[in-house]
Amino acid sequence: MGSPLAEASTLAGWLGLGDFDADSPDEQRATTIIGVISDLARGEARQPTWELATAPANVSAIVLMVAVETWARVDGKTSVTVEEVTRRWEAGDIFSESQLFTLRSFRPGQTGGLSSIQFSRGMTTRNPITTSPVEGSGRPVGLYDGRGY
């Protein structure tokens, strides 16, 4: 098991359990849960070298949220409420779709957002439309100056 990407004391605080006693069964369970989920998060992101200090903050938050859910699942719960926000899950799911999307966005070579591809094969160059016709005596409105953005 790799190093945890969240702290057991933060998990205890989220669950309202107070501080864990050193080497108590609860502290060992929390450390194991966080460690396993951290390994799964690193695997989804394909970032095996992440440590608590180097992992993005949203990844640590995902590990913590899933650890809270996992802690509560043992008791047969399907939801947990933290600071007036209730999070529900389906049995068997480790990461939600949005969490997987976030983790996978950190994969090496991944790009996100919008992008464009410039190509010219079979295309003919035309002069750009620079103004829009205006009725009456108004000034034309500039639409595109041809700079390509």
N, CA, C and O of each residue as an XYZ file, in Angstrom:
596
protein
N       0.844     -1.167      0.000
C       0.000      0.000      0.000
C       0.892      1.233      0.000
O       1.846      1.331      0.771
N       0.557      2.184     -0.891
C       1.318      3.424     -0.973
C       0.953      4.379      0.148
O       0.147      4.066      1.024
N       1.563      5.546      0.096
C       1.288      6.525      1.155
C      -0.119      7.104      0.983
O      -0.611      7.231     -0.138
N      -0.754      7.451      2.089
C      -2.113      7.981      2.019
C      -2.146      9.381      1.412
O      -1.231     10.179      1.615
N      -3.216      9.669      0.662
C      -3.395     10.985      0.047
C      -4.356     11.856      0.857
O      -4.775     12.915      0.390
N      -4.701     11.422      2.049
C      -5.505     12.193      3.005
C      -5.098     11.734      4.401
O      -4.499     10.671      4.567
N      -5.425     12.530      5.381
C      -5.025     12.201      6.747
C      -6.173     11.566      7.521
O      -7.333     11.947      7.363
N      -5.833     10.595      8.357
C      -6.839      9.913      9.184
C      -7.508     10.882     10.145
O      -8.690     10.727     10.452
N      -6.772     11.879     10.626
C      -7.367     12.853     11.553
C      -8.442     13.682     10.860
O      -9.429     14.058     11.492
N      -8.265     13.974      9.565
C      -9.284     14.708      8.818
C     -10.532     13.856      8.644
O     -11.653     14.354      8.752
N     -10.333     12.568      8.375
C     -11.462     11.639      8.282
C     -12.236     11.609      9.600
O     -13.466     11.665      9.597
N     -11.529     11.522     10.713
C     -12.176     11.492     12.028
C     -12.955     12.778     12.267
O     -14.060     12.748     12.808
N     -12.380     13.904     11.865
C     -13.064     15.179     12.025
C     -14.334     15.269     11.201
O     -15.355     15.762     11.680
N     -14.276     14.788      9.948
C     -15.456     14.797      9.080
C     -16.570     13.949      9.660
O     -17.746     14.299      9.561
N     -16.199     12.837     10.263
C     -17.202     11.922     10.803
C     -17.630     12.299     12.215
O     -18.528     11.675     12.780
N     -16.991     13.317     12.787
C     -17.342     13.744     14.134
C     -16.930     12.760     15.199
O     -17.591     12.649     16.231
N     -15.834     12.035     14.964
C     -15.391     11.007     15.900
C     -14.362     11.504     16.902
O     -13.982     10.761     17.806
N     -13.908     12.723     16.767
C     -12.824     13.203     17.621
C     -11.509     12.623     17.139
O     -11.473     11.922     16.128
N     -10.446     12.903     17.839
C      -9.136     12.382     17.451
C      -9.046     10.893     17.763
O      -9.511     10.433     18.805
N      -8.440     10.150     16.839
C      -8.196      8.730     17.084
C      -7.040      8.583     18.064
O      -6.087      9.362     18.029
N      -7.124      7.591     18.933
C      -5.989      7.255     19.783
C      -4.941      6.577     18.914
O      -5.271      5.820     18.001
N      -3.678      6.854     19.206
C      -2.595      6.258     18.421
C      -2.692      4.737     18.469
O      -2.860      4.156     19.541
N      -2.587      4.105     17.332
C      -2.620      2.649     17.168
C      -3.922      2.001     17.644
O      -3.957      0.799     17.910
N      -4.977      2.786     17.750
C      -6.282      2.207     18.097
C      -6.839      1.484     16.870
O      -6.413      1.765     15.750
N      -7.775      0.566     17.058
C      -8.383     -0.117     15.905
C      -9.026      0.861     14.906
O      -8.959      0.647     13.696
N      -9.647      1.934     15.418
C     -10.253      2.924     14.520
C      -9.198      3.651     13.697
O      -9.390      3.893     12.506
N      -8.082      3.998     14.334
C      -7.010      4.689     13.624
C      -6.391      3.773     12.574
O      -6.094      4.222     11.466
N      -6.195      2.511     12.900
C      -5.640      1.552     11.942
C      -6.601      1.331     10.781
O      -6.182      1.254      9.626
N      -7.911      1.228     11.095
C      -8.915      1.046     10.047
C      -8.944      2.259      9.119
O      -8.995      2.104      7.899
N      -8.913      3.467      9.690
C      -8.933      4.689      8.881
C      -7.700      4.763      7.977
O      -7.807      5.112      6.801
N      -6.540      4.434      8.527
C      -5.302      4.464      7.744
C      -5.357      3.449      6.604
O      -4.916      3.745      5.493
N      -5.886      2.272      6.864
C      -6.003      1.248      5.829
C      -6.980      1.683      4.743
O      -6.684      1.561      3.554
N      -8.141      2.189      5.145
C      -9.136      2.641      4.162
C      -8.554      3.734      3.279
O      -8.657      3.671      2.054
N      -7.946      4.732      3.900
C      -7.378      5.844      3.128
C      -6.245      5.353      2.234
O      -6.129      5.796      1.092
N      -5.412      4.449      2.731
C      -4.310      3.922      1.924
C      -4.785      3.169      0.696
O      -4.255      3.362     -0.398
N      -5.784      2.310      0.869
C      -6.300      1.542     -0.267
C      -6.957      2.464     -1.284
O      -6.731      2.318     -2.485
N      -7.765      3.408     -0.821
C      -8.428      4.337     -1.735
C      -7.393      5.221     -2.425
O      -7.558      5.563     -3.596
N      -6.342      5.592     -1.722
C      -5.262      6.378     -2.329
C      -4.607      5.605     -3.468
O      -4.322      6.169     -4.525
N      -4.368      4.307     -3.248
C      -3.788      3.482     -4.308
C      -4.724      3.398     -5.512
O      -4.273      3.461     -6.655
N      -6.020      3.256     -5.257
C      -6.986      3.211     -6.357
C      -7.022      4.540     -7.108
O      -7.116      4.558     -8.335
N      -6.947      5.647     -6.379
C      -6.939      6.968     -7.017
C      -5.685      7.152     -7.864
O      -5.757      7.658     -8.984
N      -4.533      6.739     -7.328
C      -3.290      6.829     -8.112
C      -3.376      5.967     -9.371
O      -2.889      6.352    -10.434
N      -4.001      4.799     -9.237
C      -4.154      3.916    -10.389
C      -5.055      4.516    -11.460
O      -4.734      4.447    -12.646
N      -6.170      5.098    -11.060
C      -7.071      5.726    -12.031
C      -6.399      6.895    -12.726
O      -6.598      7.111    -13.922
N      -5.597      7.655    -11.974
C      -4.917      8.818    -12.544
C      -3.603      8.450    -13.234
O      -3.012      9.266    -13.940
N      -3.153      7.208    -13.020
C      -1.854      6.749    -13.548
C      -0.720      7.655    -13.079
O       0.151      8.061    -13.849
N      -0.769      7.957    -11.769
C       0.240      8.808    -11.129
C       0.793      8.077     -9.901
O       0.468      8.437     -8.770
N       1.631      7.049    -10.120
C       2.092      6.217     -9.000
C       2.982      6.932     -7.993
O       3.196      6.407     -6.900
N       3.504      8.096     -8.315
C       4.434      8.783     -7.415
C       3.764      9.834     -6.530
O       4.439     10.474     -5.725
N       2.457     10.021     -6.663
C       1.791     11.019     -5.835
C       1.942     10.717     -4.353
O       1.786      9.573     -3.924
N       2.238     11.725     -3.593
C       2.275     11.689     -2.131
C       1.271     12.734     -1.649
O       0.753     13.511     -2.451
N       0.997     12.757     -0.357
C       0.060     13.731      0.192
C       0.491     15.160     -0.154
O      -0.351     16.001     -0.470
N       1.786     15.436     -0.098
C       2.289     16.780     -0.362
C       2.269     17.152     -1.839
O       2.228     18.336     -2.176
N       2.296     16.151     -2.730
C       2.397     16.455     -4.161
C       1.107     16.225     -4.934
O       0.996     16.668     -6.077
N       0.147     15.557     -4.352
C      -1.109     15.288     -5.053
C      -1.941     16.564     -5.117
O      -1.916     17.367     -4.183
N      -2.679     16.758     -6.211
C      -3.574     17.917     -6.290
C      -4.603     17.880     -5.159
O      -5.010     16.808     -4.710
N      -5.008     19.041     -4.716
C      -5.935     19.147     -3.578
C      -7.262     18.456     -3.876
O      -7.852     17.845     -2.985
N      -7.743     18.545     -5.126
C      -9.029     17.900     -5.417
C      -8.917     16.383     -5.395
O      -9.913     15.706     -5.139
N      -7.759     15.836     -5.650
C      -7.565     14.388     -5.548
C      -7.602     13.973     -4.079
O      -8.221     12.965     -3.738
N      -6.950     14.733     -3.214
C      -7.002     14.442     -1.779
C      -8.427     14.548     -1.258
O      -8.839     13.764     -0.403
N      -9.178     15.514     -1.769
C     -10.578     15.661     -1.360
C     -11.407     14.463     -1.805
O     -12.269     13.995     -1.061
N     -11.154     13.966     -3.008
C     -11.867     12.778     -3.495
C     -11.546     11.583     -2.607
O     -12.447     10.838     -2.220
N     -10.274     11.393     -2.281
C      -9.878     10.274     -1.414
C     -10.582     10.391     -0.069
O     -11.073      9.394      0.462
N     -10.635     11.591      0.484
C     -11.284     11.788      1.772
C     -12.786     11.496      1.685
O     -13.332     10.822      2.559
N     -13.459     11.993      0.642
C     -14.896     11.754      0.499
C     -15.202     10.273      0.354
O     -16.144      9.767      0.964
N     -14.411      9.579     -0.450
C     -14.638      8.147     -0.640
C     -14.325      7.383      0.656
O     -14.994      6.398      0.968
N     -13.321      7.828      1.406
C     -13.004      7.190      2.687
C     -14.161      7.353      3.668
O     -14.489      6.419      4.400
N     -14.780      8.528      3.688
C     -15.941      8.750      4.560
C     -17.064      7.798      4.164
O     -17.696      7.181      5.022
N     -17.308      7.685      2.868
C     -18.354      6.776      2.383
C     -18.046      5.333      2.751
O     -18.922      4.592      3.196
N     -16.794      4.944      2.559
C     -16.386      3.573      2.854
C     -16.526      3.281      4.343
O     -16.982      2.202      4.721
N     -16.146      4.218      5.179
C     -16.278      4.060      6.629
C     -17.741      3.821      6.985
O     -18.053      2.952      7.800
N     -18.633      4.590      6.376
C     -20.059      4.485      6.688
C     -20.692      3.237      6.074
O     -21.656      2.713      6.632
N     -20.183      2.750      4.953
C     -20.764      1.575      4.284
C     -20.729      0.336      5.157
O     -21.623     -0.506      5.079
N     -19.707      0.218      5.986
C     -19.586     -0.960      6.841
C     -20.806     -1.062      7.752
O     -21.223     -2.158      8.126
N     -21.368      0.074      8.099
C     -22.550      0.102      8.953
C     -23.838     -0.081      8.154
O     -24.926      0.011      8.722
N     -23.740     -0.335      6.864
C     -24.911     -0.554      6.025
C     -25.565      0.722      5.533
O     -26.657      0.667      4.967
N     -24.933      1.867      5.730
C     -25.508      3.127      5.293
C     -25.299      3.306      3.794
O     -24.374      2.738      3.213
N     -26.167      4.102      3.176
C     -25.992      4.447      1.755
C     -25.877      5.946      1.576
O     -26.001      6.450      0.460
N     -25.639      6.668      2.670
C     -25.432      8.110      2.579
C     -24.676      8.580      3.810
O     -24.629      7.901      4.836
N     -24.095      9.747      3.678
C     -23.429     10.381      4.801
C     -23.686     11.876      4.687
O     -23.686     12.424      3.584
N     -23.903     12.537      5.814
C     -24.138     13.976      5.812
C     -22.978     14.654      6.510
O     -22.646     14.332      7.650
N     -22.366     15.597      5.811
C     -21.251     16.361      6.345
C     -21.581     17.829      6.126
O     -21.802     18.256      4.992
N     -21.615     18.596      7.194
C     -21.881     20.026      7.125
C     -23.119     20.331      6.284
O     -23.059     21.150      5.367
N     -24.212     19.692      6.586
C     -25.508     19.898      5.956
C     -25.566     19.476      4.480
O     -26.516     19.830      3.782
N     -24.582     18.736      4.003
C     -24.586     18.212      2.636
C     -24.638     16.693      2.733
O     -23.780     16.073      3.361
N     -25.650     16.098      2.106
C     -25.792     14.650      2.132
C     -25.286     14.078      0.824
O     -25.681     14.523     -0.253
N     -24.415     13.095      0.921
C     -23.867     12.409     -0.256
C     -24.386     10.984     -0.227
O     -24.203     10.270      0.759
N     -25.042     10.566     -1.320
C     -25.575      9.208     -1.429
C     -24.775      8.437     -2.482
O     -24.168      9.031     -3.373
N     -24.784      7.119     -2.368
C     -24.073      6.299     -3.334
C     -24.789      4.982     -3.503
O     -25.620      4.584     -2.687
N     -24.445      4.323     -4.580
C     -24.980      2.987     -4.868
C     -24.004      1.948     -4.337
O     -22.792      2.166     -4.357
N     -24.513      0.841     -3.873
C     -23.653     -0.222     -3.373
C     -22.732     -0.715     -4.483
O     -23.185     -0.932     -5.607
N     -21.464     -0.893     -4.191
C     -20.513     -1.427     -5.154
C     -19.691     -0.373     -5.872
O     -18.644     -0.701     -6.429
N     -20.125      0.881     -5.880
C     -19.365      1.932     -6.546
C     -18.297      2.457     -5.599
O     -18.586      2.768     -4.443
N     -17.082      2.554     -6.077
C     -16.018      3.148     -5.275
C     -15.968      4.643     -5.568
O     -16.109      5.462     -4.660
N     -15.765      4.999     -6.845
C     -15.719      6.395     -7.262
C     -16.966      6.706     -8.090
O     -17.429      5.867     -8.863
N     -17.502      7.909     -7.926
C     -18.624      8.345     -8.754
C     -18.088      8.698    -10.148
O     -16.876      8.780    -10.350
N     -18.978      8.899    -11.084
C     -18.546      9.247    -12.448
C     -17.762     10.552    -12.457
O     -16.749     10.657    -13.149
N     -18.215     11.548    -11.699
C     -17.495     12.829    -11.691
C     -16.119     12.679    -11.034
O     -15.159     13.324    -11.455
N     -16.024     11.839    -10.015
C     -14.724     11.605     -9.387
C     -13.781     10.887    -10.349
O     -12.600     11.222    -10.435
N     -14.307      9.900    -11.071
C     -13.483      9.213    -12.075
C     -13.025     10.178    -13.154
O     -11.871     10.131    -13.581
N     -13.915     11.048    -13.594
C     -13.560     12.032    -14.617
C     -12.409     12.904    -14.127
O     -11.454     13.157    -14.861
N     -12.508     13.364    -12.878
C     -11.450     14.208    -12.311
C     -10.142     13.441    -12.207
O      -9.094     13.947    -12.608
N     -10.191     12.227    -11.673
C      -8.961     11.439    -11.528
C      -8.331     11.146    -12.880
O      -7.116     11.270    -13.037
N      -9.131     10.764    -13.844
C      -8.598     10.416    -15.169
C      -8.075     11.627    -15.926
O      -7.281     11.479    -16.856
N      -8.508     12.821    -15.543
C      -8.005     14.028    -16.208
C      -6.531     14.274    -15.893
O      -5.876     15.055    -16.582
N      -6.004     13.618    -14.860
C      -4.600     13.772    -14.500
C      -3.694     12.738    -15.169
O      -2.487     12.734    -14.931
N      -4.254     11.870    -15.993
C      -3.426     10.865    -16.662
C      -2.424     11.548    -17.584
O      -2.757     12.537    -18.238
N      -1.208     11.034    -17.641
C      -0.204     11.622    -18.529
C      -0.724     11.643    -19.972
O      -1.270     10.656    -20.466
N      -0.545     12.768    -20.621
C      -0.974     12.909    -22.008
C      -2.434     13.282    -22.166
O      -2.900     13.499    -23.285
N      -3.175     13.359    -21.045
C      -4.591     13.739    -21.121
C      -4.679     15.234    -21.345
O      -3.902     16.010    -20.788
N      -5.616     15.617    -22.153
C      -5.935     17.020    -22.309
C      -7.405     17.183    -22.023
O      -8.185     16.252    -22.221
N      -7.778     18.308    -21.576
C      -9.179     18.547    -21.269
C      -9.640     19.832    -21.900
O      -8.832     20.616    -22.396
N     -10.927     20.049    -21.884
C     -11.481     21.273    -22.422
C     -11.633     21.222    -23.923
O     -11.542     20.160    -24.539
N     -11.864     22.373    -24.495
C     -12.042     22.474    -25.932
C     -10.702     22.656    -26.615
O      -9.783     23.262    -26.063
N     -10.605     22.138    -27.797
C      -9.406     22.355    -28.586
C      -9.813     22.419    -30.045
O     -10.941     22.079    -30.402
N      -8.902     22.851    -30.872
C      -9.195     22.923    -32.307
C      -8.064     22.283    -33.085
O      -6.926     22.214    -32.621
N      -8.392     21.828    -34.247
C      -7.415     21.215    -35.129
C      -7.413     22.017    -36.418
O      -8.456     22.205    -37.044
N      -6.247     22.484    -36.808
C      -6.151     23.252    -38.035
C      -5.781     22.305    -39.172
O      -4.843     21.517    -39.051
N      -6.511     22.384    -40.259
C      -6.209     21.563    -41.419
C      -6.519     22.358    -42.667
O      -7.280     23.325    -42.622
N      -5.925     21.948    -43.797
C      -6.140     22.711    -45.028
C      -6.368     21.831    -46.246
O      -6.668     22.366    -47.313
N      -6.246     20.534    -46.149
C      -6.394     19.680    -47.305
C      -7.803     19.817    -47.891
O      -8.796     19.593    -47.198
N      -7.879     20.187    -49.168
C      -9.163     20.315    -49.836
C      -9.907     21.590    -49.518
O     -11.025     21.791    -49.992
N      -9.309     22.451    -48.727
C      -9.973     23.709    -48.371
C      -9.446     24.822    -49.265
O      -8.268     24.837    -49.621
N     -10.301     25.731    -49.617
C      -9.872     26.902    -50.368
C      -9.910     28.094    -49.433
O     -10.775     28.195    -48.563
N      -8.963     28.988    -49.626
C      -8.888     30.169    -48.778
C      -9.881     31.208    -49.265
O      -9.948     31.516    -50.455
N     -10.640     31.735    -48.338
C     -11.581     32.797    -48.674
C     -11.275     34.007    -47.816
O     -10.690     33.891    -46.739
N     -11.675     35.157    -48.301
C     -11.515     36.360    -47.495
C     -12.485     36.287    -46.326
O     -13.632     35.874    -46.498
N     -12.043     36.680    -45.153
C     -12.943     36.617    -44.003
C     -14.055     37.660    -44.093
O     -13.889     38.722    -44.693
N     -15.172     37.334    -43.494
C     -16.267     38.290    -43.405
C     -15.881     39.258    -42.296
O     -15.647     38.851    -41.158
N     -15.816     40.522    -42.631
C     -15.358     41.477    -41.634
C     -16.466     42.361    -41.091
O     -16.307     42.943    -40.018
N     -17.568     42.478    -41.787
C     -18.651     43.325    -41.289
C     -19.989     42.671    -41.544
O     -20.111     41.759    -42.362
N     -20.972     43.143    -40.844
C     -22.338     42.689    -41.015
C     -23.139     43.838    -41.611
O     -23.004     44.977    -41.166
N     -23.974     43.556    -42.617
C     -24.758     44.655    -43.186
C     -25.731     45.224    -42.153
O     -26.282     44.496    -41.327
N     -25.922     46.513    -42.220
C     -26.804     47.208    -41.295
C     -27.846     47.958    -42.109
O     -27.517     48.599    -43.108
N     -29.088     47.882    -41.691
C     -30.141     48.613    -42.396
C     -30.025     50.093    -42.109
O     -29.584     50.500    -41.034
N     -30.421     50.886    -43.071
C     -30.433     52.332    -42.880
C     -29.037     52.908    -42.982
O     -28.205     52.440    -43.759
N     -28.799     53.924    -42.190
C     -27.529     54.641    -42.297
C     -26.553     54.286    -41.174
O     -25.581     55.010    -40.960
N     -26.795     53.170    -40.442
C     -25.904     52.773    -39.353
C     -24.558     52.282    -39.849
O     -24.397     51.950    -41.023
N     -23.594     52.239    -38.940
C     -22.255     51.749    -39.291
C     -22.255     50.235    -39.276
O     -22.925     49.638    -38.433
N     -21.518     49.581    -40.187
C     -21.417     48.112    -40.181
C     -20.768     47.631    -38.882
O     -19.933     48.333    -38.311
N     -21.145     46.446    -38.416
C     -20.612     45.855    -37.200
C     -19.500     44.883    -37.579
O     -19.714     44.001    -38.411
N     -18.321     45.027    -36.985
C     -17.206     44.132    -37.262
C     -17.462     42.752    -36.662
O     -17.802     42.650    -35.483
N     -17.304     41.685    -37.454
C     -17.557     40.323    -36.994
C     -16.287     39.518    -36.844
O     -16.126     38.787    -35.867
N     -15.376     39.644    -37.805
C     -14.211     38.773    -37.808
C     -13.088     39.505    -38.510
O     -13.262     39.985    -39.630
N     -11.968     39.593    -37.880
C     -10.874     40.374    -38.471
C      -9.844     39.504    -39.186
O      -8.831     40.016    -39.662
N     -10.086     38.205    -39.268
C      -9.197     37.331    -40.038
C      -7.976     36.854    -39.291
O      -7.112     36.232    -39.908
N      -7.848     37.107    -37.986
C      -6.648     36.686    -37.255
C      -6.708     35.224    -36.812
O      -5.709     34.706    -36.311
N      -7.827     34.550    -36.977
C      -7.891     33.118    -36.705
C      -8.257     32.706    -35.309
O      -8.021     31.553    -34.948
N      -8.809     33.559    -34.516
C      -9.219     33.143    -33.168
C     -10.623     33.538    -32.867
O     -11.121     33.263    -31.776
